[in-house]
Amino acid sequence: MKLIILVSLLGVSLGAPQAPDNQFPEPRRVNNPPPQPFRDQPKPFRDQSQSIRTNQGSGTRTEPYQTIRSHNVNNGDGSYSHGYETENGITVEETGSLRARAANEDPIQTVKGFFQYFAPDGDKYRVDYTGDEHGFNAQGDHLPTPPPIPDAIMKSLAIIYANAEKQKQTERTAEQNRNRF
């Protein structure tokens, strides 16, 4: 039976109409210019300077800003500290460490730090941040914040919480009554 089905399928596939050779047009030939090499090659990472264009003063600065302070300490136990400061006012500081959890769980890497810089309009911006099992949390005066919760919603949440507490108390009382008998 399997042989008959296989032969039938083979016959149907061979008997299917075939597309004529001229049905599909020839692909278009496009004469693209050859790729041009990059004019400005990026600086290697170990250079620790930034190549920034800024319109300050009378001209455009294209040379890298120098790093005036830099440190990087890895203690080998999951804790570290690193930071740097550049001559244009960018400052970065970060520390990290492992925090123990329950006995059967792996420790958590925690991070705390900040970065600050000057915007093109001259304002100084600073972002303080932490990172742990709750995720990344950034704080800064210029960062958007959620609007306050309306009073009606706060009242609703208070009612829900109060009713939940009453329900828990009722369940505890019922459990105590069952245990008496």
Backbone as CSV, one residue per row, in Angstrom:
resi,resn,N_x,N_y,N_z,CA_x,CA_y,CA_z,C_x,C_y,C_z
1,MET,0.819,-1.182,0.000,0.000,0.000,0.000,0.870,1.256,0.000
2,LYS,1.958,1.251,0.817,2.854,2.401,0.882,3.519,2.629,-0.464
3,LEU,3.843,1.552,-1.148,4.487,1.662,-2.454,3.550,2.314,-3.453
4,ILE,2.274,1.984,-3.405,1.300,2.569,-4.344,1.170,4.060,-4.090
5,ILE,1.130,4.463,-2.839,1.012,5.893,-2.509,2.260,6.630,-2.966
6,LEU,3.430,6.062,-2.744,4.676,6.695,-3.149,4.748,6.863,-4.654
7,VAL,4.369,5.822,-5.413,4.392,5.895,-6.871,3.382,6.925,-7.354
8,SER,2.210,7.010,-6.709,1.185,7.991,-7.099,1.697,9.409,-6.899
9,LEU,2.328,9.670,-5.765,2.859,11.008,-5.497,3.954,11.377,-6.479
10,LEU,4.797,10.433,-6.815,5.859,10.682,-7.790,5.264,11.011,-9.147
11,GLY,4.228,10.276,-9.540,3.587,10.535,-10.829,2.922,11.896,-10.870
12,VAL,2.265,12.294,-9.789,1.609,13.606,-9.736,2.644,14.715,-9.811
13,SER,3.758,14.557,-9.093,4.767,15.615,-9.102,5.438,15.734,-10.467
14,LEU,5.645,14.624,-11.146,6.249,14.692,-12.488,5.257,15.219,-13.512
15,GLY,3.975,14.992,-13.311,2.967,15.435,-14.259,2.527,16.867,-14.047
16,ALA,2.999,17.523,-13.001,2.611,18.915,-12.733,3.168,19.812,-13.823
17,PRO,2.407,20.861,-14.184,2.898,21.761,-15.235,4.164,22.481,-14.784
18,GLN,5.070,22.642,-15.688,6.334,23.312,-15.416,6.300,24.720,-15.984
19,ALA,6.982,25.650,-15.315,7.050,27.027,-15.812,7.969,27.073,-17.018
20,PRO,7.559,27.822,-18.059,8.461,27.954,-19.211,9.725,28.704,-18.810
21,ASP,10.785,28.460,-19.545,12.075,29.062,-19.227,12.037,30.580,-19.288
22,ASN,11.185,31.162,-20.116,11.168,32.615,-20.285,10.125,33.291,-19.398
23,GLN,9.519,32.582,-18.454,8.487,33.169,-17.611,9.072,34.178,-16.626
24,PHE,10.249,33.940,-16.122,10.861,34.825,-15.151,11.884,35.706,-15.858
25,PRO,11.796,37.027,-15.650,12.742,37.924,-16.344,14.150,37.762,-15.790
26,GLU,15.099,38.142,-16.601,16.491,38.125,-16.182,16.687,39.145,-15.062
27,PRO,17.520,38.865,-14.092,17.764,39.853,-13.039,18.424,41.097,-13.612
28,ARG,18.068,42.263,-13.032,18.653,43.522,-13.501,20.094,43.625,-13.039
29,ARG,20.905,44.174,-13.840,22.295,44.417,-13.490,22.401,45.868,-13.010
30,VAL,22.908,46.056,-11.799,23.044,47.395,-11.232,24.522,47.696,-11.104
31,ASN,24.901,48.847,-11.598,26.296,49.263,-11.513,26.465,50.171,-10.300
32,ASN,26.764,49.573,-9.159,27.022,50.348,-7.953,28.489,50.717,-7.912
33,PRO,28.786,51.913,-7.400,30.207,52.266,-7.272,30.848,51.384,-6.218
34,PRO,32.139,51.139,-6.342,32.813,50.296,-5.343,32.788,50.992,-3.981
35,PRO,32.776,50.230,-2.900,32.755,50.852,-1.570,34.016,51.656,-1.320
36,GLN,33.835,52.789,-0.619,34.957,53.672,-0.302,35.454,53.362,1.111
37,PRO,36.739,53.420,1.352,37.246,53.180,2.704,36.831,54.321,3.637
38,PHE,36.767,54.040,4.943,36.446,55.065,5.915,37.547,56.108,5.932
39,ARG,37.136,57.351,6.037,38.140,58.418,6.087,38.732,58.547,7.486
40,ASP,37.871,58.470,8.499,38.341,58.571,9.881,38.237,57.204,10.528
41,GLN,39.355,56.589,10.775,39.357,55.293,11.438,39.116,55.506,12.930
42,PRO,38.282,54.664,13.568,38.054,54.833,15.004,39.321,54.574,15.801
43,LYS,39.409,55.244,16.945,40.556,55.061,17.827,40.454,53.705,18.511
44,PRO,41.556,53.046,18.784,41.491,51.777,19.508,40.982,52.003,20.926
45,PHE,40.389,50.977,21.519,39.788,51.083,22.839,40.798,51.493,23.902
46,ARG,41.997,50.986,23.802,42.996,51.265,24.837,43.408,52.733,24.881
47,ASP,43.007,53.530,23.870,43.362,54.935,23.837,42.672,55.713,24.963
48,GLN,41.507,55.255,25.436,40.726,55.857,26.507,40.485,57.341,26.298
49,SER,40.303,57.761,25.070,39.904,59.135,24.805,38.695,59.101,23.895
50,GLN,38.011,60.205,23.824,36.785,60.257,23.037,36.987,61.214,21.876
51,SER,36.523,60.815,20.733,36.581,61.677,19.579,35.204,62.303,19.410
52,ILE,35.076,63.543,19.840,33.776,64.206,19.866,33.857,65.488,19.063
53,ARG,32.833,65.711,18.264,32.721,66.986,17.567,31.834,67.898,18.402
54,THR,32.292,69.080,18.657,31.484,70.033,19.415,31.698,71.425,18.854
55,ASN,30.680,72.213,18.848,30.762,73.578,18.336,30.939,74.528,19.513
56,GLN,32.087,74.530,20.110,32.381,75.449,21.194,33.462,76.396,20.714
57,GLY,33.297,77.637,21.050,34.286,78.621,20.641,34.147,78.969,19.179
58,SER,35.261,79.269,18.540,35.223,79.750,17.168,35.251,78.650,16.132
59,GLY,35.653,77.443,16.503,35.764,76.390,15.501,35.181,75.082,15.991
60,THR,35.344,74.072,15.168,34.863,72.740,15.520,36.039,71.904,15.975
61,ARG,35.920,71.331,17.167,37.003,70.504,17.710,36.810,69.078,17.216
62,THR,37.828,68.520,16.602,37.753,67.138,16.131,38.793,66.249,16.801
63,GLU,39.725,66.830,17.552,40.720,66.006,18.219,40.108,65.395,19.479
64,PRO,40.622,64.258,19.919,40.048,63.583,21.088,40.303,64.367,22.369
65,TYR,39.348,64.292,23.280,39.550,64.845,24.612,40.395,63.862,25.407
66,GLN,41.300,64.380,26.180,42.212,63.539,26.943,41.569,63.083,28.249
67,THR,41.928,61.902,28.676,41.507,61.385,29.968,42.470,61.940,31.003
68,ILE,41.922,62.653,32.000,42.803,63.256,32.996,42.887,62.414,34.265
69,ARG,41.947,61.497,34.464,41.990,60.614,35.624,41.295,59.312,35.244
70,SER,41.876,58.201,35.643,41.282,56.905,35.332,41.751,55.886,36.359
71,HIS,40.812,55.048,36.839,41.197,53.949,37.718,40.296,52.759,37.427
72,ASN,40.848,51.566,37.635,40.121,50.324,37.400,40.691,49.283,38.354
73,VAL,39.867,48.872,39.337,40.314,47.919,40.342,39.362,46.736,40.351
74,ASN,39.901,45.533,40.127,39.120,44.311,40.219,39.710,43.501,41.359
75,ASN,38.906,43.290,42.412,39.415,42.609,43.601,39.400,41.092,43.482
76,GLY,38.822,40.560,42.421,38.831,39.129,42.206,37.761,38.368,42.966
77,ASP,37.011,39.046,43.812,35.961,38.393,44.581,34.571,38.852,44.144
78,GLY,34.489,39.454,42.977,33.217,39.971,42.489,33.040,41.451,42.766
79,SER,33.935,42.041,43.536,33.849,43.479,43.799,34.843,44.210,42.904
80,TYR,34.469,45.404,42.514,35.317,46.188,41.625,34.997,47.665,41.792
81,SER,35.840,48.479,41.215,35.642,49.923,41.184,36.327,50.437,39.929
82,HIS,35.633,51.294,39.211,36.290,51.933,38.069,35.694,53.301,37.847
83,GLY,36.459,54.135,37.190,35.995,55.480,36.890,36.999,56.211,36.044
84,TYR,36.538,57.325,35.483,37.440,58.169,34.716,36.853,59.570,34.620
85,GLU,37.697,60.514,34.239,37.277,61.892,34.013,38.036,62.406,32.807
86,THR,37.343,63.101,31.929,37.973,63.655,30.733,38.065,65.164,30.868
87,GLU,38.892,65.755,30.037,39.119,67.190,30.136,37.901,68.025,29.753
88,ASN,36.889,67.423,29.120,35.680,68.177,28.783,34.593,68.024,29.841
89,GLY,34.899,67.427,30.996,33.965,67.399,32.107,33.143,66.138,32.254
90,ILE,33.393,65.137,31.445,32.684,63.872,31.615,33.327,63.131,32.783
91,THR,32.484,62.697,33.722,32.961,61.953,34.887,32.117,60.702,35.042
92,VAL,32.763,59.568,35.297,32.084,58.292,35.498,32.708,57.616,36.708
93,GLU,31.882,57.141,37.618,32.340,56.372,38.772,31.374,55.206,38.958
94,GLU,31.906,54.009,39.234,31.060,52.844,39.459,31.759,51.874,40.391
95,THR,30.986,51.304,41.322,31.474,50.239,42.181,30.497,49.083,42.109
96,GLY,31.000,47.895,42.288,30.146,46.715,42.260,30.619,45.702,43.268
97,SER,29.695,44.873,43.718,30.048,43.823,44.670,29.015,42.716,44.595
98,LEU,29.378,41.575,45.158,28.446,40.450,45.255,27.725,40.529,46.590
99,ARG,26.414,40.319,46.549,25.625,40.313,47.784,25.064,38.914,47.976
100,ALA,25.240,38.380,49.174,24.772,37.030,49.476,23.254,36.997,49.548
101,ARG,22.689,35.863,49.154,21.243,35.632,49.255,21.037,34.405,50.134
102,ALA,19.917,33.748,49.956,19.642,32.532,50.735,20.737,31.497,50.467
103,ALA,20.861,30.552,51.364,21.958,29.573,51.302,21.980,28.777,50.006
104,ASN,20.819,28.498,49.427,20.781,27.671,48.217,20.744,28.490,46.929
105,GLU,20.935,29.795,47.006,20.885,30.639,45.809,22.243,31.282,45.551
106,ASP,22.484,31.588,44.296,23.729,32.262,43.921,23.705,33.707,44.407
107,PRO,24.884,34.290,44.662,24.920,35.698,45.078,24.501,36.610,43.924
108,ILE,24.168,37.840,44.254,23.703,38.830,43.277,24.789,39.880,43.080
109,GLN,25.055,40.220,41.830,25.973,41.316,41.536,25.214,42.623,41.705
110,THR,25.699,43.502,42.557,25.085,44.813,42.747,26.040,45.876,42.221
111,VAL,25.468,46.944,41.693,26.244,48.018,41.087,25.685,49.348,41.569
112,LYS,26.573,50.284,41.826,26.167,51.639,42.191,27.150,52.590,41.541
113,GLY,26.642,53.661,40.955,27.537,54.606,40.315,26.827,55.827,39.806
114,PHE,27.567,56.636,39.064,27.008,57.827,38.435,27.834,58.187,37.222
115,PHE,27.232,58.985,36.350,27.975,59.634,35.281,27.425,61.035,35.130
116,GLN,28.282,61.942,34.718,27.856,63.319,34.501,28.589,63.880,33.298
117,TYR,27.951,64.851,32.655,28.505,65.444,31.454,27.885,66.818,31.256
118,PHE,28.489,67.598,30.369,27.964,68.898,30.019,27.284,68.789,28.660
119,ALA,26.057,69.266,28.577,25.304,69.256,27.326,25.808,70.383,26.445
120,PRO,25.483,70.340,25.149,25.923,71.420,24.259,25.446,72.803,24.695
121,ASP,24.319,72.869,25.430,23.846,74.174,25.894,24.562,74.636,27.161
122,GLY,25.525,73.847,27.676,26.309,74.226,28.839,25.776,73.699,30.157
123,ASP,24.576,73.117,30.177,24.023,72.567,31.411,24.744,71.281,31.781
124,LYS,24.929,71.089,33.104,25.575,69.883,33.604,24.492,68.870,33.966
125,TYR,24.613,67.652,33.464,23.658,66.583,33.739,24.361,65.475,34.504
126,ARG,23.676,64.975,35.527,24.220,63.885,36.339,23.144,62.814,36.491
127,VAL,23.549,61.558,36.320,22.663,60.421,36.505,23.301,59.497,37.540
128,ASP,22.600,59.289,38.647,23.009,58.318,39.656,22.225,57.040,39.391
129,TYR,22.864,55.888,39.530,22.173,54.644,39.220,22.587,53.528,40.163
130,THR,21.696,52.552,40.268,21.969,51.316,40.982,21.478,50.166,40.118
131,GLY,22.032,49.014,40.335,21.598,47.810,39.642,21.707,46.629,40.577
132,ASP,20.629,45.852,40.677,20.622,44.675,41.533,19.538,43.726,41.055
133,GLU,19.032,42.859,41.951,18.025,41.896,41.536,16.717,42.561,41.115
134,HIS,16.560,43.839,41.439,15.354,44.574,41.056,15.523,45.313,39.732
135,GLY,16.688,45.201,39.107,16.914,45.827,37.808,17.757,47.091,37.917
136,PHE,17.722,47.869,36.856,18.487,49.112,36.744,17.595,50.258,37.176
137,ASN,18.100,51.119,38.056,17.330,52.251,38.547,18.177,53.501,38.397
138,ALA,17.751,54.395,37.532,18.479,55.643,37.287,17.712,56.808,37.896
139,GLN,18.452,57.757,38.459,17.848,58.951,39.025,18.642,60.158,38.584
140,GLY,17.920,61.192,38.202,18.537,62.443,37.809,17.477,63.530,37.741
141,ASP,17.875,64.760,38.032,16.909,65.860,38.017,16.284,66.065,36.642
142,HIS,16.983,65.714,35.590,16.494,65.933,34.228,15.704,64.742,33.688
143,LEU,15.682,63.610,34.392,14.971,62.424,33.910,13.478,62.539,34.208
144,PRO,12.634,62.055,33.304,11.194,62.140,33.549,10.783,61.228,34.699
145,THR,9.743,61.640,35.406,9.199,60.847,36.501,7.718,60.615,36.240
146,PRO,7.161,59.554,36.794,5.737,59.305,36.572,4.898,60.355,37.295
147,PRO,3.705,60.609,36.788,2.842,61.580,37.465,2.369,61.013,38.798
148,PRO,1.927,61.875,39.723,1.443,61.368,41.006,0.165,60.555,40.822
149,ILE,-0.066,59.617,41.730,-1.270,58.785,41.657,-2.455,59.626,42.120
150,PRO,-3.543,59.671,41.352,-4.707,60.476,41.740,-5.300,60.007,43.071
151,ASP,-5.935,60.941,43.803,-6.501,60.648,45.117,-7.533,59.532,45.056
152,ALA,-8.375,59.516,44.018,-9.418,58.496,43.915,-8.804,57.101,43.845
153,ILE,-7.717,56.957,43.116,-7.056,55.653,43.005,-6.399,55.293,44.333
154,MET,-5.797,56.268,45.010,-5.189,55.994,46.314,-6.240,55.519,47.311
155,LYS,-7.431,56.154,47.295,-8.507,55.731,48.187,-8.967,54.320,47.851
156,SER,-9.065,54.014,46.551,-9.471,52.671,46.125,-8.466,51.628,46.591
157,LEU,-7.193,51.928,46.465,-6.166,50.994,46.910,-6.224,50.783,48.426
158,ALA,-6.506,51.851,49.171,-6.629,51.727,50.625,-7.796,50.826,50.996
159,ILE,-8.930,50.967,50.283,-10.099,50.125,50.541,-9.781,48.667,50.218
160,ILE,-9.116,48.438,49.081,-8.753,47.072,48.690,-7.840,46.459,49.740
161,TYR,-6.865,47.219,50.200,-5.930,46.705,51.204,-6.651,46.390,52.510
162,ALA,-7.550,47.294,52.935,-8.296,47.071,54.178,-9.160,45.812,54.068
163,ASN,-9.832,45.638,52.926,-10.663,44.449,52.737,-9.815,43.181,52.691
164,ALA,-8.637,43.266,52.130,-7.758,42.101,52.097,-7.344,41.718,53.515
165,GLU,-7.060,42.719,54.343,-6.704,42.441,55.730,-7.873,41.803,56.476
166,LYS,-9.095,42.318,56.236,-10.285,41.727,56.874,-10.464,40.282,56.432
167,GLN,-10.249,40.012,55.159,-10.396,38.657,54.631,-9.376,37.718,55.273
168,LYS,-8.147,38.178,55.429,-7.125,37.353,56.077,-7.508,37.050,57.521
169,GLN,-8.018,38.057,58.220,-8.421,37.856,59.607,-9.574,36.854,59.695
170,THR,-10.536,36.947,58.765,-11.662,36.016,58.739,-11.174,34.594,58.499
171,GLU,-10.237,34.436,57.577,-9.694,33.107,57.298,-8.939,32.551,58.501
172,ARG,-8.191,33.408,59.225,-7.475,32.951,60.414,-8.457,32.495,61.493
173,THR,-9.530,33.257,61.666,-10.539,32.898,62.664,-11.205,31.577,62.303
174,ALA,-11.547,31.406,61.034,-12.182,30.157,60.593,-11.231,28.985,60.797
175,GLU,-9.958,29.162,60.528,-8.972,28.099,60.715,-8.840,27.743,62.192
176,GLN,-8.850,28.750,63.043,-8.760,28.491,64.484,-9.997,27.729,64.973
177,ASN,-11.158,28.091,64.449,-12.387,27.400,64.827,-12.358,25.942,64.376
178,ARG,-11.857,25.663,63.199,-11.762,24.281,62.714,-10.807,23.460,63.569
179,ASN,-9.727,24.097,64.014,-8.734,23.379,64.800,-9.205,23.069,66.213
180,ARG,-10.234,23.757,66.704,-10.748,23.504,68.050,-11.449,22.171,68.145
181,PHE,-12.036,21.723,67.075,-12.829,20.480,67.103,-12.048,19.309,66.647
